[in-house]
Each structure stands twice: as structure tokens, then as C-alpha cells.
Amino acid sequence: MAPKQKRYRHEIKLLLSYPDYLVMSKRLKALLEPDENAGDGGEYFIRSLYLDDISHSAYWEKLAGAADRKKYRIRVYNCSDSIIKLECKEKRGSRICKRSASISRECFKSIINGDFSPLAEYDNELCREVLSVAKAKGLAPSVVVDYDREAYVHPVSNVRLTFDKALHAGVESADIFDDKMMTLPVYPDGSVIFEVKYDTVLPKFLADIVSNTHGSKLALSKFCLCRDTLTAYKPNYR
């Protein structure tokens, strides 16, 4: 299978207080269409298992602000195994690219037990890449990241705006299907992560809304935030 051309997008991240989130959510709800995956409740639950190598390269490269870096994760939605995505989020300068491949639950079980070999059965570039990295650098489960997502879309420039709420870090489990997993809140005060992604140009009315949002620029990723939360809870975690 020929590799697909990577599509890099722009990304803005802001941390909002809960009251500011309520104002912003109400405003976007009146202007934009909800994401088709949101369902009747207007949001959905995301759980991701992030993978890192024995040197914790993904974590330290993010903290160092490396211009070019990659993170690998396995993601499910609403705790269902109907879709299990192996993903790579790649950053190049100020832009991001996400690639994904569907894997089976059996493949996922093998990975969390340290066996990445089932990825060889998939005719997919990303699966081959992750298998290669696992062999060369020793990929392993790092941290489980949970949150509720409220999402809106606009067709121009493929704009997507999301509110990620109730960010939690999983404790002592890599099984994303463990419904009894203990989790720790990253923002006990209810702060919400607001993300804006677009291809080329953000429409002016949305650019104006974002520029006038009362939020602080978020430098750290959910992955790093959850890693740090686990370290505070369990100092020998790293």
C-alpha cells in the first residue's frame, strides 16, 4: 500500500477557567455545527493509552520544545472496542499531523503485554513504523489519558474546535477497557482545554472569537500533564 501524503494542520491550545468555558461553549453552540460524533449529549468520552520508549523520549522532547517530534497512542471512544485506533501525532514546527490505523482488540492486548509483533499482520505504513520503533527503542505503555470532548466544526479550512473537560490520568493500568480503572484529576478546579485546528486560514469571525477568549496559552500536552499528575501521586513513576 502506497503511503499517504501527510497533511499538516495548524493548532491553537488555550486553558480556560470553567466559567469562561461556559461562555465560550454557549457562543460556539449558536454559531457552529456540532461534531457528528458528539451524539445526543453533545459530547463523547475519549480514552488514550500513550506509548513511550525506554528513554521517555516523547515526554522529554515535548518538555524541551523540540521542533520535530512524534507521539504514539492507542485511542478508543466511549469505552467501545468497535473502533480501536493506533495513532501517531507528529509535530513539525508550528504545525501538526495525525495518522491512524485501526487495530483489533487482540492486537491491543498483545501490545500492552509487550508484544508488538501482531502489527506485522497489517498492511499499513503506521503499523509498520510503530513495530519498527518498538523493536529499536523499546516502546511500552506510558500513561492512560481520559477526558470528555465537546466538539464543533466549520467547513472552511476544515476547522475543528474542541473543549476537553475532566482531564484525568489513569493509575496502575494500561488496559483502556478497564471500567474500574482508578484515575486522578489533572485540573481539580474544572479548567478546560480549548483546541482549535485548521488547515490553512482560520475564518475571521472565528479568529476574532479565539483572540478575544479569556484563556492562557497551553504549552504542555495532555500526555505530559497526565504524566506529571502521576509523578506527583507516585514519585517513583518515571
Backbone as CSV, one residue per row, in Angstrom:
resi,resn,N_x,N_y,N_z,CA_x,CA_y,CA_z,C_x,C_y,C_z
1,MET,0.837,-1.187,0.000,0.000,0.000,0.000,0.879,1.248,0.000
2,ALA,0.653,2.156,-0.964,1.476,3.367,-1.051,1.178,4.286,0.131
3,PRO,2.215,4.888,0.717,1.988,5.782,1.847,1.212,7.022,1.436
4,LYS,0.293,7.447,2.281,-0.477,8.653,2.014,0.369,9.890,2.332
5,GLN,0.115,10.946,1.570,0.820,12.196,1.838,0.336,12.776,3.161
6,LYS,1.262,13.216,3.989,0.903,13.764,5.290,0.264,15.137,5.127
7,ARG,-0.768,15.380,5.910,-1.437,16.678,5.891,-1.207,17.369,7.237
8,TYR,-0.468,18.453,7.186,-0.156,19.188,8.409,-1.167,20.314,8.621
9,ARG,-1.564,20.491,9.877,-2.572,21.485,10.238,-2.047,22.413,11.326
10,HIS,-2.686,23.555,11.433,-2.367,24.491,12.499,-3.151,24.109,13.750
11,GLU,-2.574,24.426,14.906,-3.232,24.099,16.169,-3.014,25.212,17.184
12,ILE,-4.095,25.603,17.849,-4.051,26.583,18.941,-4.584,25.885,20.187
13,LYS,-3.902,26.048,21.323,-4.345,25.451,22.586,-4.432,26.528,23.657
14,LEU,-5.572,26.574,24.332,-5.761,27.514,25.435,-6.353,26.775,26.627
15,LEU,-5.974,27.206,27.818,-6.554,26.666,29.047,-7.570,27.674,29.561
16,LEU,-8.830,27.231,29.702,-9.912,28.106,30.128,-10.375,27.762,31.537
17,SER,-10.762,28.774,32.277,-11.447,28.520,33.535,-12.833,27.967,33.202
18,TYR,-13.465,27.289,34.152,-14.770,26.699,33.851,-15.817,27.763,33.501
19,PRO,-15.883,28.896,34.222,-16.846,29.941,33.827,-16.591,30.467,32.413
20,ASP,-15.322,30.647,32.031,-15.012,31.113,30.673,-15.384,30.060,29.629
21,TYR,-15.215,28.790,29.982,-15.646,27.719,29.082,-17.150,27.797,28.822
22,LEU,-17.942,28.020,29.872,-19.396,28.074,29.711,-19.812,29.180,28.751
23,VAL,-19.161,30.324,28.861,-19.460,31.443,27.959,-19.087,31.090,26.528
24,MET,-17.888,30.537,26.351,-17.393,30.199,25.017,-18.223,29.086,24.385
25,SER,-18.582,28.089,25.151,-19.380,26.977,24.649,-20.737,27.465,24.148
26,LYS,-21.364,28.323,24.906,-22.667,28.857,24.510,-22.553,29.638,23.203
27,ARG,-21.467,30.367,23.051,-21.259,31.177,21.849,-21.055,30.290,20.616
28,LEU,-20.202,29.289,20.736,-19.935,28.419,19.596,-21.154,27.568,19.227
29,LYS,-21.902,27.181,20.242,-23.094,26.360,20.004,-24.101,27.100,19.130
30,ALA,-24.132,28.430,19.265,-25.067,29.233,18.478,-24.577,29.494,17.058
31,LEU,-23.288,29.297,16.815,-22.702,29.648,15.528,-22.321,28.455,14.655
32,LEU,-21.995,27.324,15.285,-21.405,26.212,14.548,-22.196,24.923,14.712
33,GLU,-21.902,23.993,13.817,-22.494,22.667,13.894,-21.674,21.797,14.844
34,PRO,-22.330,20.940,15.636,-21.568,20.015,16.488,-20.902,18.947,15.657
35,ASP,-19.819,18.393,16.177,-19.153,17.273,15.528,-20.124,16.109,15.391
36,GLU,-20.064,15.412,14.265,-21.004,14.318,14.009,-20.873,13.176,14.998
37,ASN,-19.729,13.086,15.695,-19.526,12.013,16.669,-20.076,12.343,18.055
38,ALA,-20.578,13.568,18.227,-20.963,14.018,19.561,-22.188,13.306,20.113
39,GLY,-23.109,12.872,19.261,-24.291,12.176,19.749,-25.285,13.122,20.388
40,ASP,-26.309,12.552,21.012,-27.385,13.355,21.588,-26.915,14.233,22.740
41,GLY,-25.920,13.756,23.488,-25.460,14.518,24.648,-24.536,15.662,24.303
42,GLY,-24.127,15.759,23.038,-23.272,16.861,22.622,-21.798,16.661,22.903
43,GLU,-21.442,15.510,23.466,-20.030,15.248,23.737,-19.779,13.748,23.763
44,TYR,-18.509,13.358,23.808,-18.156,11.949,23.874,-16.894,11.780,24.714
45,PHE,-16.702,10.547,25.159,-15.595,10.233,26.063,-14.435,9.651,25.264
46,ILE,-13.234,10.161,25.530,-12.026,9.684,24.860,-11.066,9.112,25.896
47,ARG,-10.555,7.948,25.602,-9.513,7.348,26.448,-8.360,6.925,25.542
48,SER,-7.153,7.355,25.895,-5.971,7.043,25.090,-4.882,6.445,25.966
49,LEU,-4.211,5.452,25.428,-3.006,4.910,26.052,-1.816,5.430,25.260
50,TYR,-0.988,6.238,25.898,0.204,6.756,25.233,1.358,5.786,25.424
51,LEU,2.156,5.660,24.365,3.327,4.796,24.373,4.577,5.664,24.369
52,ASP,5.611,5.197,25.052,6.881,5.915,25.028,8.011,4.893,25.075
53,ASP,9.214,5.321,24.682,10.330,4.386,24.662,11.039,4.347,26.017
54,ILE,12.078,3.534,26.113,12.743,3.340,27.403,13.460,4.601,27.885
55,SER,13.720,5.536,26.968,14.354,6.807,27.354,13.326,7.900,27.620
56,HIS,12.034,7.574,27.516,10.942,8.549,27.689,11.112,9.725,26.728
57,SER,11.470,9.411,25.491,11.780,10.454,24.505,10.597,11.370,24.220
58,ALA,9.395,10.807,24.085,8.228,11.635,23.768,7.983,12.677,24.861
59,TYR,8.151,12.249,26.097,7.940,13.158,27.230,8.998,14.256,27.262
60,TRP,10.274,13.876,27.194,11.350,14.863,27.333,11.450,15.770,26.119
61,GLU,11.159,15.256,24.930,11.193,16.108,23.738,10.109,17.174,23.802
62,LYS,8.948,16.829,24.332,7.887,17.822,24.483,8.296,18.894,25.491
63,LEU,8.847,18.471,26.633,9.272,19.452,27.643,10.372,20.357,27.108
64,ALA,11.242,19.802,26.251,12.344,20.593,25.698,11.886,21.489,24.552
65,GLY,10.661,21.269,24.076,10.155,22.075,22.978,10.774,21.738,21.638
66,ALA,11.136,20.463,21.447,11.732,20.042,20.177,10.796,20.380,19.021
67,ALA,11.343,20.959,17.954,10.526,21.422,16.831,9.855,20.265,16.097
68,ASP,10.569,19.148,15.960,10.034,17.982,15.255,9.972,16.806,16.218
69,ARG,8.786,16.260,16.410,8.648,15.150,17.355,7.388,14.346,17.026
70,LYS,7.331,13.129,17.599,6.202,12.238,17.391,5.731,11.656,18.722
71,LYS,4.432,11.399,18.804,3.861,10.654,19.930,2.988,9.546,19.358
72,TYR,3.074,8.357,19.965,2.244,7.231,19.559,1.236,6.933,20.670
73,ARG,0.013,6.583,20.248,-1.022,6.279,21.239,-2.031,5.314,20.638
74,ILE,-2.821,4.716,21.525,-3.946,3.871,21.123,-5.190,4.493,21.739
75,ARG,-6.209,4.731,20.925,-7.356,5.523,21.369,-8.669,4.792,21.100
76,VAL,-9.604,4.932,22.069,-10.972,4.433,21.897,-11.952,5.520,22.308
77,TYR,-13.200,5.340,21.854,-14.239,6.324,22.117,-15.392,5.673,22.876
78,ASN,-15.826,6.346,23.943,-16.954,5.864,24.754,-16.740,4.434,25.238
79,CYS,-15.485,4.076,25.474,-15.096,2.771,26.025,-15.533,1.591,25.146
80,SER,-15.757,1.844,23.867,-16.180,0.787,22.950,-14.973,0.225,22.206
81,ASP,-15.012,-1.085,21.929,-13.938,-1.691,21.152,-14.311,-1.817,19.673
82,SER,-15.391,-1.144,19.258,-15.792,-1.198,17.852,-14.782,-0.471,16.968
83,ILE,-14.150,0.550,17.516,-13.081,1.258,16.809,-11.916,1.427,17.774
84,ILE,-10.787,0.831,17.447,-9.560,0.989,18.232,-8.508,1.560,17.289
85,LYS,-8.066,2.757,17.578,-7.147,3.454,16.683,-5.727,3.490,17.247
86,LEU,-4.792,3.015,16.441,-3.372,3.257,16.697,-3.055,4.565,15.985
87,GLU,-2.493,5.534,16.702,-2.298,6.860,16.128,-0.879,7.374,16.348
88,CYS,-0.461,8.225,15.444,0.777,8.979,15.597,0.434,10.440,15.449
89,LYS,0.755,11.237,16.464,0.610,12.687,16.356,2.008,13.258,16.172
90,GLU,2.207,13.871,15.029,3.526,14.365,14.653,3.507,15.883,14.581
91,LYS,4.530,16.500,15.139,4.637,17.960,15.101,5.863,18.352,14.297
92,ARG,5.683,19.292,13.393,6.783,19.819,12.603,6.688,21.343,12.647
93,GLY,7.577,21.943,13.411,7.497,23.390,13.610,6.236,23.750,14.362
94,SER,5.397,24.596,13.778,4.167,25.033,14.436,2.946,24.247,13.986
95,ARG,3.143,23.243,13.118,2.001,22.514,12.585,2.014,21.045,13.028
96,ILE,0.837,20.431,12.971,0.678,19.059,13.433,0.077,18.184,12.340
97,CYS,0.331,16.890,12.470,-0.233,15.911,11.547,-0.618,14.683,12.361
98,LYS,-1.796,14.142,12.088,-2.225,12.923,12.773,-2.468,11.823,11.751
99,ARG,-1.864,10.658,11.999,-2.094,9.474,11.181,-2.686,8.387,12.067
100,SER,-3.499,7.524,11.480,-4.127,6.485,12.296,-4.323,5.202,11.509
101,ALA,-4.491,4.121,12.255,-4.776,2.808,11.679,-5.650,2.054,12.674
102,SER,-6.621,1.327,12.164,-7.482,0.526,13.035,-6.791,-0.792,13.368
103,ILE,-6.864,-1.180,14.649,-6.312,-2.463,15.076,-7.376,-3.231,15.849
104,SER,-7.147,-4.509,16.050,-8.107,-5.352,16.766,-7.853,-5.288,18.271
105,ARG,-8.840,-5.751,19.021,-8.669,-5.807,20.465,-7.590,-6.821,20.845
106,GLU,-7.477,-7.885,20.074,-6.435,-8.883,20.335,-5.053,-8.282,20.129
107,CYS,-4.923,-7.462,19.106,-3.646,-6.782,18.861,-3.326,-5.833,20.007
108,PHE,-4.343,-5.101,20.465,-4.150,-4.199,21.597,-3.677,-4.961,22.832
109,LYS,-4.308,-6.102,23.122,-3.912,-6.891,24.288,-2.457,-7.317,24.197
110,SER,-2.031,-7.703,23.004,-0.634,-8.095,22.821,0.311,-6.930,23.098
111,ILE,-0.061,-5.750,22.622,0.798,-4.576,22.791,0.972,-4.238,24.267
112,ILE,-0.118,-4.234,25.037,0.032,-3.862,26.452,0.775,-4.930,27.243
113,ASN,0.902,-6.122,26.658,1.715,-7.176,27.279,3.137,-7.196,26.727
114,GLY,3.472,-6.180,25.935,4.838,-6.029,25.458,5.148,-6.681,24.127
115,ASP,4.133,-7.226,23.461,4.351,-7.909,22.185,3.717,-7.092,21.056
116,PHE,4.554,-6.431,20.271,4.073,-5.604,19.164,4.013,-6.372,17.844
117,SER,4.395,-7.648,17.847,4.514,-8.409,16.604,3.215,-8.511,15.797
118,PRO,2.007,-8.517,16.422,0.791,-8.581,15.603,0.625,-7.410,14.637
119,LEU,1.345,-6.320,14.863,1.262,-5.188,13.941,1.799,-5.555,12.564
120,ALA,2.626,-6.590,12.489,3.180,-7.025,11.205,2.097,-7.592,10.286
121,GLU,0.957,-7.958,10.857,-0.130,-8.539,10.067,-0.915,-7.486,9.294
122,TYR,-0.697,-6.193,9.600,-1.461,-5.126,8.962,-0.666,-4.520,7.807
123,ASP,-1.333,-4.386,6.669,-0.713,-3.739,5.517,-0.916,-2.233,5.649
124,ASN,-0.174,-1.659,6.582,-0.362,-0.248,6.906,0.980,0.363,7.294
125,GLU,1.274,1.526,6.755,2.551,2.181,6.992,2.767,2.495,8.472
126,LEU,1.723,3.004,9.143,1.869,3.365,10.549,2.126,2.135,11.403
127,CYS,1.435,1.051,11.137,1.656,-0.184,11.908,3.099,-0.657,11.755
128,ARG,3.611,-0.598,10.531,4.998,-0.996,10.313,5.971,-0.060,11.042
129,GLU,5.646,1.225,11.058,6.503,2.205,11.732,6.551,1.956,13.235
130,VAL,5.383,1.735,13.840,5.330,1.511,15.292,6.054,0.222,15.654
131,LEU,5.885,-0.806,14.852,6.591,-2.060,15.107,8.097,-1.848,15.040
132,SER,8.547,-1.080,14.078,9.977,-0.798,13.934,10.513,-0.016,15.133
133,VAL,9.767,1.002,15.568,10.191,1.799,16.722,10.200,0.945,17.986
134,ALA,9.184,0.080,18.124,9.125,-0.800,19.296,10.345,-1.705,19.364
135,LYS,10.778,-2.234,18.224,11.950,-3.109,18.187,13.238,-2.333,18.469
136,ALA,13.325,-1.122,17.919,14.570,-0.352,18.021,14.722,0.379,19.348
137,LYS,13.602,0.855,19.903,13.691,1.732,21.074,12.944,1.230,22.303
138,GLY,12.212,0.126,22.151,11.536,-0.424,23.311,10.301,0.339,23.738
139,LEU,9.344,0.519,22.810,8.089,1.180,23.165,7.343,0.372,24.228
140,ALA,6.652,1.094,25.103,5.872,0.451,26.153,4.774,1.404,26.605
141,PRO,3.713,0.902,27.251,2.677,1.789,27.777,3.263,2.816,28.740
142,SER,2.816,4.063,28.607,3.310,5.142,29.461,2.227,5.666,30.396
143,VAL,1.106,6.129,29.840,0.050,6.686,30.689,-1.278,6.648,29.947
144,VAL,-2.347,6.437,30.694,-3.707,6.493,30.150,-4.254,7.895,30.398
145,VAL,-4.852,8.469,29.356,-5.383,9.829,29.411,-6.880,9.787,29.109
146,ASP,-7.697,10.343,30.020,-9.159,10.365,29.877,-9.667,11.796,29.811
147,TYR,-10.685,12.024,29.000,-11.401,13.307,29.059,-12.707,13.212,28.271
148,ASP,-13.598,14.163,28.539,-14.844,14.316,27.796,-14.644,15.424,26.770
149,ARG,-15.046,15.159,25.534,-14.827,16.137,24.460,-16.157,16.683,23.925
150,GLU,-16.203,17.988,23.821,-17.303,18.708,23.176,-16.694,19.361,21.932
151,ALA,-17.252,19.067,20.757,-16.584,19.475,19.524,-17.534,20.157,18.550
152,TYR,-16.983,21.138,17.822,-17.732,21.876,16.797,-16.887,21.968,15.534
153,VAL,-17.555,22.075,14.385,-16.837,22.099,13.114,-17.336,23.238,12.233
154,HIS,-16.456,23.643,11.302,-16.803,24.620,10.269,-16.140,24.154,8.984
155,PRO,-16.873,24.183,7.848,-16.328,23.595,6.618,-15.130,24.328,6.019
156,VAL,-15.056,25.641,6.209,-13.947,26.398,5.629,-12.642,26.019,6.325
157,SER,-11.669,25.604,5.564,-10.349,25.236,6.073,-10.402,24.067,7.062
158,ASN,-11.518,23.303,6.982,-11.638,22.103,7.819,-11.412,22.421,9.295
159,VAL,-12.077,23.474,9.775,-11.887,23.939,11.148,-12.581,22.999,12.136
160,ARG,-11.883,22.739,13.236,-12.451,21.930,14.320,-12.087,22.585,15.649
161,LEU,-13.087,22.848,16.471,-12.879,23.470,17.781,-13.381,22.509,18.845
162,THR,-12.563,22.239,19.838,-12.934,21.250,20.850,-12.695,21.783,22.260
163,PHE,-13.589,21.371,23.157,-13.405,21.596,24.591,-13.159,20.228,25.221
164,ASP,-12.008,20.051,25.834,-11.684,18.793,26.503,-11.777,18.997,28.003
165,LYS,-12.746,18.287,28.609,-13.121,18.517,30.005,-12.816,17.297,30.864
166,ALA,-12.672,17.547,32.162,-12.469,16.464,33.136,-11.263,15.606,32.762
167,LEU,-10.139,16.249,32.491,-8.917,15.520,32.156,-8.429,14.713,33.357
168,HIS,-8.232,13.405,33.134,-7.782,12.501,34.200,-6.642,11.618,33.702
169,ALA,-5.797,11.219,34.629,-4.702,10.282,34.349,-5.036,8.933,34.976
170,GLY,-4.876,7.870,34.203,-5.122,6.532,34.734,-3.988,6.081,35.638
171,VAL,-4.336,5.281,36.634,-3.361,4.832,37.633,-3.223,3.316,37.583
172,GLU,-1.979,2.846,37.453,-1.619,1.434,37.588,-2.387,0.495,36.661
173,SER,-2.700,0.968,35.454,-3.328,0.098,34.465,-3.068,0.665,33.081
174,ALA,-2.834,-0.222,32.116,-2.680,0.187,30.724,-3.872,-0.278,29.888
175,ASP,-4.833,-0.944,30.546,-5.971,-1.514,29.833,-7.057,-0.455,29.667
176,ILE,-7.191,0.093,28.469,-8.167,1.156,28.233,-9.604,0.659,28.286
177,PHE,-9.798,-0.649,28.417,-11.146,-1.204,28.564,-11.458,-1.565,30.022
178,ASP,-10.589,-1.179,30.924,-10.797,-1.430,32.354,-11.754,-0.381,32.908
179,ASP,-13.020,-0.772,33.118,-14.015,0.205,33.578,-13.896,0.509,35.063
180,LYS,-12.978,-0.167,35.748,-12.758,0.114,37.170,-11.412,0.811,37.397
181,MET,-10.809,1.303,36.343,-9.507,1.964,36.462,-9.596,3.192,37.376
182,MET,-8.675,3.264,38.314,-8.571,4.453,39.153,-7.949,5.575,38.333
183,THR,-8.508,6.774,38.424,-7.958,7.914,37.694,-7.794,9.110,38.628
184,LEU,-6.888,10.004,38.256,-6.609,11.199,39.042,-6.924,12.438,38.220
185,PRO,-7.620,13.420,38.797,-7.920,14.643,38.050,-6.671,15.495,37.856
186,VAL,-6.516,16.030,36.669,-5.393,16.923,36.392,-5.731,18.345,36.810
187,TYR,-6.989,18.735,36.611,-7.448,20.080,36.980,-8.639,19.967,37.936
188,PRO,-8.379,19.835,39.236,-9.483,19.731,40.189,-10.406,20.952,40.190
189,ASP,-9.912,22.095,39.689,-10.732,23.309,39.654,-11.681,23.351,38.469
190,GLY,-11.644,22.320,37.614,-12.567,22.254,36.485,-12.093,22.952,35.234
191,SER,-10.838,23.351,35.170,-10.315,24.014,33.974,-10.499,23.128,32.736
192,VAL,-10.678,23.773,31.598,-10.998,23.091,30.344,-9.955,23.452,29.281
193,ILE,-9.538,22.460,28.494,-8.586,22.697,27.411,-9.363,22.970,26.125
194,PHE,-9.110,24.123,25.542,-9.759,24.544,24.302,-8.753,24.441,23.160
195,GLU,-9.097,23.676,22.123,-8.188,23.493,20.991,-8.879,23.904,19.694
196,VAL,-8.107,24.558,18.840,-8.582,24.966,17.516,-7.618,24.388,16.487
197,LYS,-8.148,23.632,15.531,-7.326,23.056,14.464,-7.903,23.472,13.118
198,TYR,-7.012,23.812,12.172,-7.472,24.212,10.842,-6.349,23.987,9.829
199,ASP,-6.748,23.906,8.551,-5.779,23.569,7.504,-4.892,24.744,7.110
200,THR,-5.503,25.826,6.674,-4.702,26.939,6.137,-4.983,28.263,6.834
201,VAL,-6.242,28.726,6.747,-6.599,30.029,7.325,-7.825,29.866,8.205
202,LEU,-7.776,30.442,9.395,-8.919,30.431,10.295,-9.872,31.547,9.870
203,PRO,-11.147,31.222,9.580,-12.101,32.268,9.189,-12.099,33.430,10.190
204,LYS,-12.260,34.654,9.678,-12.079,35.840,10.507,-12.998,35.861,11.720
205,PHE,-14.247,35.467,11.561,-15.154,35.543,12.703,-14.715,34.588,13.822
206,LEU,-14.117,33.452,13.439,-13.609,32.532,14.453,-12.280,33.024,15.021
207,ALA,-11.437,33.605,14.166,-10.175,34.168,14.643,-10.431,35.263,15.664
208,ASP,-11.464,36.078,15.423,-11.812,37.153,16.368,-12.289,36.571,17.700
209,ILE,-13.097,35.525,17.623,-13.596,34.892,18.846,-12.436,34.307,19.656
210,VAL,-11.545,33.595,18.973,-10.415,32.960,19.658,-9.490,34.010,20.269
211,SER,-9.211,35.084,19.531,-8.292,36.116,20.036,-8.854,36.853,21.236
212,ASN,-10.174,36.869,21.363,-10.811,37.553,22.496,-11.186,36.604,23.630
213,THR,-10.756,35.356,23.512,-11.055,34.373,24.557,-10.182,34.614,25.789
214,HIS,-10.781,34.553,26.957,-10.040,34.721,28.206,-9.433,33.379,28.603
215,GLY,-8.289,33.087,28.042,-7.603,31.836,28.361,-6.111,32.032,28.266
216,SER,-5.370,31.125,28.868,-3.906,31.196,28.818,-3.392,30.149,27.840
217,LYS,-2.338,30.484,27.108,-1.757,29.562,26.141,-1.236,28.328,26.861
218,LEU,-1.572,27.157,26.357,-1.175,25.902,26.998,0.020,25.320,26.268
219,ALA,1.140,25.249,26.976,2.374,24.750,26.355,2.472,23.235,26.434
220,LEU,1.949,22.637,27.504,2.095,21.195,27.701,0.949,20.426,27.055
221,SER,1.227,19.200,26.672,0.219,18.317,26.094,-0.524,17.578,27.199
222,LYS,-1.678,16.995,26.853,-2.418,16.178,27.825,-1.549,15.014,28.300
223,PHE,-0.774,14.481,27.390,0.137,13.385,27.733,1.092,13.807,28.854
224,CYS,1.764,14.936,28.697,2.711,15.403,29.717,1.999,15.793,31.009
225,LEU,0.847,16.437,30.887,0.090,16.840,32.073,-0.302,15.617,32.906
226,CYS,-0.730,14.556,32.224,-1.117,13.338,32.950,0.101,12.621,33.513
227,ARG,1.202,12.624,32.777,2.440,12.039,33.302,2.859,12.756,34.582
228,ASP,2.804,14.084,34.564,3.197,14.854,35.740,2.249,14.631,36.913
229,THR,0.969,14.456,36.615,-0.008,14.174,37.671,0.303,12.835,38.331
230,LEU,0.664,11.830,37.523,1.029,10.526,38.083,2.307,10.610,38.900
231,THR,3.262,11.415,38.432,4.526,11.553,39.159,4.301,12.188,40.523
232,ALA,3.390,13.167,40.587,3.078,13.812,41.867,2.424,12.810,42.824
233,TYR,1.612,11.910,42.260,0.930,10.898,43.071,1.868,9.769,43.468
234,LYS,2.753,9.434,42.547,3.640,8.282,42.730,5.039,8.713,42.296
235,PRO,5.843,9.318,43.187,7.123,9.941,42.813,8.072,9.049,42.035
236,ASN,8.024,7.758,42.200,8.949,6.862,41.502,8.382,6.397,40.157
237,TYR,7.306,7.049,39.699,6.625,6.602,38.473,7.559,6.569,37.277
238,ARG,8.376,7.618,37.094,9.253,7.659,35.932,10.359,6.637,36.042
